[in-house]
Amino acid sequence: MSGAFTRTGEGLTLTVRLTPRGGRDAIEGVEQLADGRAVIKARVRAVPEDGAANAALTRLLAKSLGVAASAVTLVSGHTARIKILTVAGDAAMLEARLAALIKHEDRP
């Protein structure tokens, strides 16, 4: 799980691999990319047009972590599958919620 997210002074920075048109909105755990980076896997129903999938991702993360949608910001990867996002808030609380969410989703 390390590497998929890091604590910052303002909250967390997340590396996410997004699958648009995924049939449902869900966070599906963590995976290793071919280059060794760890990413959080997420899928959304929205299509990757006019920022719809990015907006759906920010709403999904906000709801999953229990923060306002305005606390989640897409930093980079606006048109790529791999995205960097920040989540503003108490870093320890956010990290605990994210770790529990990822652990829950990774269970068979």
BELHU-V537833 format. One record per residue. N is the residue number from 0. SS is DSSP state (alpha for helix, beta for strand, coil for the rest). NEAR is the number of other ideal C-beta (glycine too) atoms within 10 Angstrom. D_CENTER is the distance of its C-alpha to the mean C-alpha in Angstrom with 1 decimal. Layout:
n=N ss=SS near=NEAR d_center=D_CENTER
n=N ss=SS near=NEAR d_center=D_CENTER
This chain:
n=0 ss=coil near=14 d_center=12.7
n=1 ss=coil near=7 d_center=13.9
n=2 ss=coil near=12 d_center=12.6
n=3 ss=coil near=21 d_center=9.0
n=4 ss=beta near=25 d_center=8.9
n=5 ss=beta near=12 d_center=12.0
n=6 ss=beta near=12 d_center=13.9
n=7 ss=coil near=12 d_center=15.4
n=8 ss=coil near=5 d_center=18.3
n=9 ss=coil near=13 d_center=16.3
n=10 ss=beta near=23 d_center=13.3
n=11 ss=beta near=24 d_center=10.4
n=12 ss=beta near=17 d_center=9.1
n=13 ss=beta near=22 d_center=5.9
n=14 ss=beta near=20 d_center=6.6
n=15 ss=beta near=21 d_center=4.7
n=16 ss=beta near=21 d_center=7.7
n=17 ss=beta near=24 d_center=8.0
n=18 ss=beta near=15 d_center=11.2
n=19 ss=coil near=18 d_center=12.9
n=20 ss=coil near=11 d_center=15.9
n=21 ss=coil near=17 d_center=14.6
n=22 ss=coil near=9 d_center=17.0
n=23 ss=coil near=8 d_center=14.7
n=24 ss=coil near=16 d_center=11.4
n=25 ss=beta near=16 d_center=9.7
n=26 ss=beta near=20 d_center=7.2
n=27 ss=beta near=16 d_center=9.7
n=28 ss=beta near=18 d_center=9.7
n=29 ss=beta near=22 d_center=10.0
n=30 ss=beta near=13 d_center=12.3
n=31 ss=beta near=11 d_center=14.5
n=32 ss=coil near=11 d_center=15.2
n=33 ss=coil near=5 d_center=18.9
n=34 ss=coil near=5 d_center=19.0
n=35 ss=coil near=7 d_center=17.8
n=36 ss=coil near=13 d_center=14.4
n=37 ss=beta near=15 d_center=11.9
n=38 ss=beta near=21 d_center=8.4
n=39 ss=beta near=24 d_center=5.8
n=40 ss=beta near=19 d_center=7.2
n=41 ss=beta near=26 d_center=6.4
n=42 ss=beta near=21 d_center=9.5
n=43 ss=coil near=24 d_center=11.0
n=44 ss=coil near=15 d_center=14.8
n=45 ss=coil near=21 d_center=15.1
n=46 ss=coil near=11 d_center=16.8
n=47 ss=coil near=16 d_center=15.9
n=48 ss=coil near=8 d_center=18.7
n=49 ss=coil near=9 d_center=19.2
n=50 ss=coil near=13 d_center=15.5
n=51 ss=alpha near=14 d_center=15.2
n=52 ss=alpha near=22 d_center=12.2
n=53 ss=alpha near=20 d_center=10.3
n=54 ss=alpha near=14 d_center=11.7
n=55 ss=alpha near=21 d_center=10.8
n=56 ss=alpha near=23 d_center=7.0
n=57 ss=alpha near=20 d_center=7.6
n=58 ss=alpha near=15 d_center=10.0
n=59 ss=alpha near=22 d_center=8.1
n=60 ss=alpha near=24 d_center=5.7
n=61 ss=alpha near=16 d_center=9.1
n=62 ss=alpha near=12 d_center=11.1
n=63 ss=alpha near=18 d_center=9.4
n=64 ss=alpha near=21 d_center=9.7
n=65 ss=coil near=11 d_center=13.0
n=66 ss=coil near=19 d_center=13.0
n=67 ss=coil near=9 d_center=14.3
n=68 ss=alpha near=12 d_center=12.6
n=69 ss=alpha near=9 d_center=14.4
n=70 ss=alpha near=18 d_center=12.6
n=71 ss=beta near=24 d_center=9.3
n=72 ss=beta near=14 d_center=10.4
n=73 ss=beta near=17 d_center=9.7
n=74 ss=beta near=11 d_center=11.8
n=75 ss=beta near=10 d_center=12.4
n=76 ss=coil near=16 d_center=12.2
n=77 ss=coil near=9 d_center=13.3
n=78 ss=coil near=8 d_center=15.2
n=79 ss=coil near=10 d_center=13.7
n=80 ss=coil near=13 d_center=11.5
n=81 ss=beta near=13 d_center=9.9
n=82 ss=beta near=23 d_center=8.1
n=83 ss=beta near=14 d_center=8.2
n=84 ss=beta near=23 d_center=7.0
n=85 ss=beta near=16 d_center=9.0
n=86 ss=beta near=24 d_center=9.3
n=87 ss=beta near=16 d_center=13.0
n=88 ss=coil near=18 d_center=14.9
n=89 ss=coil near=12 d_center=16.5
n=90 ss=alpha near=18 d_center=14.7
n=91 ss=alpha near=11 d_center=16.5
n=92 ss=alpha near=14 d_center=15.6
n=93 ss=alpha near=21 d_center=11.9
n=94 ss=alpha near=18 d_center=12.0
n=95 ss=alpha near=11 d_center=14.2
n=96 ss=alpha near=18 d_center=12.2
n=97 ss=alpha near=22 d_center=9.1
n=98 ss=alpha near=13 d_center=11.8
n=99 ss=alpha near=10 d_center=13.6
n=100 ss=alpha near=16 d_center=10.9
n=101 ss=alpha near=19 d_center=10.2
n=102 ss=alpha near=12 d_center=14.0
n=103 ss=alpha near=10 d_center=14.8
n=104 ss=alpha near=16 d_center=13.0
n=105 ss=alpha near=13 d_center=14.6
n=106 ss=coil near=6 d_center=18.0
n=107 ss=coil near=2 d_center=20.4
